[in-house]
């Protein structure tokens, strides 16, 4: 998907457009949504994305962890991280690189940019008590 080494030889996650991210996902990359339950509930979700807790990367992405996501099969697994902004996805993408994953990118503009690009997204869950009464 991409080389995650910067000019100084440090591992750094690439920032990609939503369209490039969608192409990677269509090609087999795992889309990881690290937004909070509230963020997903208020703004919608990407169908097929796995939800990850940014504070539990070892448990959810450790290849030997009994609680890892089943979609994560190797350190070469292409991964696309999305959050509400790059301030959320960047540290998670960096954390995955630090844990040995070699093919990690995150989405420039986050979920809003994904949705604005017309890419698949489920509508937000209705707020409790917001149902239309007949």
For each residue, the residues with C-beta under 8 A, 3 or more apart:
1: 24 29 78 103 105
2: 14 16 103 105
3: 14
4: 11 12 13 14 97 102 103 104
5: 9 10 11 12
6: 9 10 11 12
7:
8:
9: 5 6
10: 5 6
11: 4 5 6 94 97 98
12: 4 5 6 94 97
13: 4 81 90 93 94 96 97 104 105 106
14: 2 3 4 104 105 106
15: 86 90 105 106 107 108
16: 2 20 21 24 80 105 106 107 108
17: 20 21 107 108 113 117
18: 21 22 107 108 109 113 114 116 117 119
19: 22 23 117 119
20: 16 17 23 24 105
21: 16 17 18 24 25 29 31 80 82 105 107 114
22: 18 19 25 26 114 117 119
23: 19 20 26 27
24: 1 16 20 21 27 28 29 78 80 105
25: 21 22 28 29 30 31 48 80
26: 22 23
27: 23 24 78
28: 24 25 78
29: 1 21 24 25 77 78 79 80 103
30: 25 50 69 71 72 77 78 79 80
31: 21 25 46 48 49 50 80 82
32: 49 50 51 52 79 80 81 82 92
33: 40 45 46 49 50 51 52 82 83 111
34: 51 52 53 54 81 82 83 88 89 92
35: 39 40 43 82 83 84 88 111
36: 39 40
37: 40 41
38: 41 42
39: 35 36 42 43 84 111
40: 33 35 36 37 43 44 45 51
41: 37 38 124 125
42: 38 39 124 125
43: 35 39 40 84 111 112 115 124
44: 40 111 115 121 122 123 124
45: 33 40 49 121 122
46: 31 33 49 82 111 114 119 120 121 122
47: 120 121 122
48: 25 31
49: 31 32 33 45 46 82
50: 30 31 32 33 69 71
51: 32 33 34 40
52: 32 33 34 56 57 60 61 69 92
53: 34 56 60
54: 34 57 88 91 92 95
55:
56: 52 53 59 60
57: 52 54 60 61 62 92 95 96 99
58: 61 62 65 99
59: 56 62 65 67 68
60: 52 53 56 57 65 67 68 69 72
61: 52 57 58 65 68 69 72 96 99 101
62: 57 58 59 65 68 99
63: 68 72 74 75
64: 68
65: 58 59 60 61 62 68
66:
67: 59 60
68: 59 60 61 62 63 64 65 72
69: 30 50 52 60 61 72
70:
71: 30 50 77
72: 30 60 61 63 68 69 77 79
73: 77
74: 63 77
75: 63 100 101 102
76: 102 103
77: 29 30 71 72 73 74 101 103
78: 1 24 27 28 29 30 103 104
79: 29 30 32 72 93 96 101 103 104 105
80: 16 21 24 25 29 30 31 32 104 105 106 107
81: 13 32 34 89 92 93 96 104 105 106 107
82: 21 31 32 33 34 35 46 49 89 106 107 110 111 114
83: 33 34 35 86 87 88 89 92 106 110 111
84: 35 39 43 88 110 111 112
85: 88 89 109 110
86: 15 83 89 90 106 107 108 109 110
87: 83 90 91
88: 34 35 54 83 84 85 91 92 110
89: 34 81 82 83 85 86 92 93 106 107 110
90: 13 15 86 87 93 94 106
91: 54 87 88 94 95
92: 32 34 52 54 57 81 83 88 89 95 96 106
93: 13 79 81 89 90 96 97 104 105 106
94: 11 12 13 90 91 97 98
95: 54 57 91 92 98 99
96: 13 57 61 79 81 92 93 99 101 104
97: 4 11 12 13 93 94 100 101 102 104
98: 11 94 95
99: 57 58 61 62 95 96
100: 75 97
101: 61 75 77 79 96 97 104
102: 4 75 76 97
103: 1 2 4 29 76 77 78 79
104: 4 13 14 78 79 80 81 93 96 97 101
105: 1 2 13 14 15 16 20 21 24 79 80 81 93
106: 13 14 15 16 80 81 82 83 86 89 90 92 93
107: 15 16 17 18 21 80 81 82 86 89 110 111 113 114
108: 15 16 17 18 86 113
109: 18 85 86 112 113 114 116
110: 82 83 84 85 86 88 89 107 113 114
111: 33 35 39 43 44 46 82 83 84 107 114 115 121
112: 43 84 109 115 116
113: 17 18 107 108 109 110 116 117
114: 18 21 22 46 82 107 109 110 111 117 119 121
115: 43 44 111 112 118 119 121
116: 18 109 112 113
117: 17 18 19 22 113 114
118: 115
119: 18 19 22 46 114 115
120: 46 47
121: 44 45 46 47 111 114 115
122: 44 45 46 47
123: 44
124: 41 42 43 44
125: 41 42
126: 130 131
127: 130
128:
129:
130: 126 127
131: 126
132:
133:
134:
